[in-house]
Amino acid sequence: HGYAERWNMDWRWDWVKEIKDELLSSKTKENLCVIAIDWEKGAREINFITAVGNADIAGQHVAEFIQNNNIDPKLLHCIGFSLGAHLCAFASNNLFIISNKKYKFARITGLDPAGPLLRKASIDKRLSSDDADFVDCIHTSATFGLQEKSGHMDFFPDGGNSNAQGCEKLLHIKDDYDVKKRYNIKRLFFGESQKEDLDSSESLPEKSFIEKLRDQIGYITPLKDVFLNVHAYIGCNHLRSPHYFISSIHKCIFRAQLCSSWSDYLLKKCIDPIDNDLTYPRMGYHADQSDPIYRHGNGSFFLKTISKEPYCSHSL
């Protein structure tokens, strides 16, 4: 998981559990064992610089766990979101060191690898194609994620720079932030203009108070809901990468195209024709089934998505 998260989140979408369940579902043919790495204490540091350092420490512990339990690194696929993507790199690099340069992970998937403070970092301080036999990345946010190439295959759905289909709708959050808000002792938001009319409602039971508020201003929002709405808007593009990965396991074929830029992709100027004889590039879980020329070419791949789940126009 990423910065300020934990492996089993109860305050918003629990994407870690959903990936785990999807991987272990009956449709998955391979025999899989899923290990969820919970580094909550290190990830919830207010200081992001400290959290990055904690990710490195957590990576050391992961490497030691792998070696102490005789887990074959060639069977390991580390899936990391945001700062967790770099944790995968730290773990693989630490394993390489403690194994006397014998082993590193077979595969790392970076789900919108964290960008703040890491955009100008050297490749040994962040996720790169050197960190595993195969590294694939899904870039979805220019605000919180890296736009720099970080793997053997870098996917940029809808351009990868905060243009995910459907996220723009969250600009219209249900709360009217143009109306000045006031937070009263009932832990409820209401419009400043209704203050005098509502003073008489303070003695009402909470249920009646809420009903009176709803009648007068048409909405009522607890503080937690406001936070979640703002979080959903700010983090929508960033969190879209786990959505894409989950959909790619059983539901979607995210067919991409090798191209020099998003603008060239839109203008159909890609140097790689989509109707060639190669096994086409696939974003997500099945990226390793793409043609070897793509898997080891350090290319950038572009594709369009749709606004509703499972976000693809081609289903499995």
N, C-alpha and C positions, 0 to 999 in steps of 0.2 A: 504494500500500500504506500501511499504518498505522505506528503507533509500534513501534519495535524490530523491524520487519520488513525484508524486501528483496523484490525482484520475483520471484526464483526461490528459494523456500525449500526447503531439503533436510532440515530438522529437524522439519517437520510439514506438514500439508496445504497444498499449493501452489495456493491459490485463484486467484492472479493468472494463472498459466498455464492453469488450468482455464477461467476466464472467456475468456481469449484463444482457446483452442482451440474453445470452444463458439460464440463469435461467428464464427469463421472456418470453422466446419464447413460441409459441403456443403448442409445444410438451410437455411442462411441465404441469403435471396434477394438481399439488398442487396450491393453492392460495398463492402467495408469494408477499412479499413487500421487496424490496432490498434497503438498506441504505448504501451509499458509504461514508466512513469517510475520509475526506480530511484534513490531518495534515501536509500539505506541508511545512509550515513555521518551524515547529519543526523538520521535517525530513531532511531538506536541510542544516543542520548545518555541517560545515566542520569537526568539532570535533565529532567523533562518540560517545564518552562517553556522550557528551551533548545531542546528538540525542536519546540515550537510555533513558536518564532522561526525555526528552521531550515526549517519547513514554509513559512513566508512567503517565505524566501529562495529555496527550491526553486520556489515559485510564480512568483517573478520570472524565474527561468531558463526555466521552461516558457513564460511569456508571450513572452520574447525569442525562444525557439526557434520559436514559432508565427509571429511577425512576420517573423523573418529568413528563414523558409522559405516565406513567402507562403501559409500554410495558411488557408483560408477559415474563420473562426470560426463561421459559420452552419452548418458541417458538423460541428462538434465536439461530442462527447458525452463529458464527463469523468466517469468512474466512480471514486469514491474511498471507501475503507473507513476508518472510525475517523478518525484524524488526517489521513489522505489525503483525506477528504471536505472538510475545511477547506482543504487544499492546493489542491483544485480551485477553491474560492472565491477563494483568494489569487491563483491564476493568472489567473482570469477578470478579477478586479479590476485586476490589474497590466496586463493586456492593454488594458483600458478606458482606463487612464491613458496608456500609451505610444502608443496609437492616437488620442490626442486625443479621447477619449470617443466614438469611432465604433463600437467593437466590444466585445462580450463573448461568452461561450460560448453556443451554442444550447441546450445542456442540461447539467445536472449531476445525477448520481445520488449521493446520500449514503447509503452503507451503514453504518448505525448510527454517525453522526458522533460523534466523541470528545466526551465530556462533562467529564472532569476539567479544572478551571481554565477551562472555556469556558462553563459553564452560565449564568454571570452576565455574560458578555462582551457588549459592544454588537454589533449585527449586522454592523458593519464589521470586526469581529475574528473572526468565525466564519461558517459557512455560513448563508445566508438566501435568501429568494426573490428578493432584489435581484441575486443574483450571476450569473444566466443567464436566458435567455428562458423556460426551464422548469426548475424544480428539483423533483425528487421524492426523498423520503427514506424509508428503511425503518428503523424504530426497534425494537431487540430487547433492549437491555440498560439497566437502570436504574443499574447499577454503573459501566460503562465508557462508556456512550453518553448522548447528549442525549435527554431526554424533551420538551424544548421544541420547538415547531414550528419547522421550519427550511426549509420549501419551499412550493411551490404545492400540492403533494399530500404529506401526511405519512401514512405507513402504519404502523399499530401491530398487527402480527400477534400474536394471543394477548394483546393488551393492551399489548405492547411493553415491558413492565417486568420483564424477566427471567423470563418464564413460557413460554418456547419449549417446545413439546411434545417430549419425549424428553430434554431436558437434566436433568430431575429425577432420571433414572436414574443419572446420573453421581455422585450422592451416595454410591452404593455402589461406590467405587473398589476394585479388586481387592485392594489392599494393606490389611491390617488395621491401621489407625492407632491403634486402642485398645491394641494390644500395643506395649510399649516397644521401639523398634528400636535396633540397634547397627550401626555401619558399620565393617567390619573391613578388613584390608589387602588382601583379595581384591576390594574394591569391591563387596561384596554385603551386602544387608540380612538380618539374622536376628534372631529373638526373643531378648531378654535371658535368658529362662528356659532357653534351650538352650545358653548359652555354655559351660558346663562340658563338655557332651557333644560340643561341636564343637571344643574345643581340640585334640583328637587328630586332627582332620581337616585341620589346617593344612598338613601335609606331603603331602596328597593332590594329584594333578594337578587342575587346575581343573574339568575335566569331571566327575571322580569326586566332587569336593567339592560341586559343584552338585547332583549326584544325591543325595548324602547329605543335603544341606540339604532338598531337595524331599521326600525320604522322611520327614524329621522334622517339618517345619513346613508342608509342602503348597504352598509358593509360593516363588518367588525372583525378585527384581526389581532389575535394574541401576538405578543412580542416574538415568540418562537417562530410563528408562521411568517412574520415579516423577515426575520433573519434567513429562513430557508428560502423565501422567494428571492431575496437579494443574492444569496449564495447561488441559487439555481441560475440566475441571470449572469452573474459574473463568471461562474465556473462552467456554464453550459458547454462551450466549445471544448474546454479542457477535459471535461468528463465524458465527452462524446467518444473519445478513443476507446475506453472500456466497453461502451455500447457496441461499437463496431466489431471489436474482437469477439465479444460474446455471440453476436449475430453470425459471425463468420464460422463458428464451430459447426453448427448444424443447419442453419437457416439460410445463409446468404453466400452468393458468389460475388465477391467484390473484385471484379475484373478491372485491372489498372493498365496504364499505358506508359511506357518509358518516354520521357519527354524532358526537354531542357528547362521548361518553365510552365507555370499555370496559364499564362497568356498564350504561349504557343499551343498548349493543349486545347484551349478554347478556339483558337484560330485553325486548328487541325494541321499544325505545322510540325508535328512530332516526327522525329527521324525514324522512329520505329513504327511501322504500319501495324495496326491492330489485327490485320488478317494474315499475318505471317504464319509460318508452319511451326513456330516454337510454342511450347506449352506456356500459355499466357501468364503474366504476373498476377498473383492473387494476394490481396491484402488480408492480413489477419492470421488466424490459426494455421491455415493451409499455405502460407507463404513459402514454406519449404518445399512445396510441390511445384513451384514455378520452375521454368527451365533453368538449368545451371548457368547459362549465359547471363541470366538476370540475377541469380542468387549470388554471384561472385563479381558482379560488374560495378558495384558501388553507384548504382543509378538512382535517379529520382523518378517516382511513379505517381501519376495523377489519375483521378477518377472523380465522377460525380456521385453523389448520394441523394436520397430522398428524405423528406422531413419527418416521416413517421417510421416507427419500428416495423421491420428490422433494418430499415435505412438503405436497402438495396433494391435494385430493379430486377435482379436475377436471383431467384431462390434455388436452393439445393433440392 
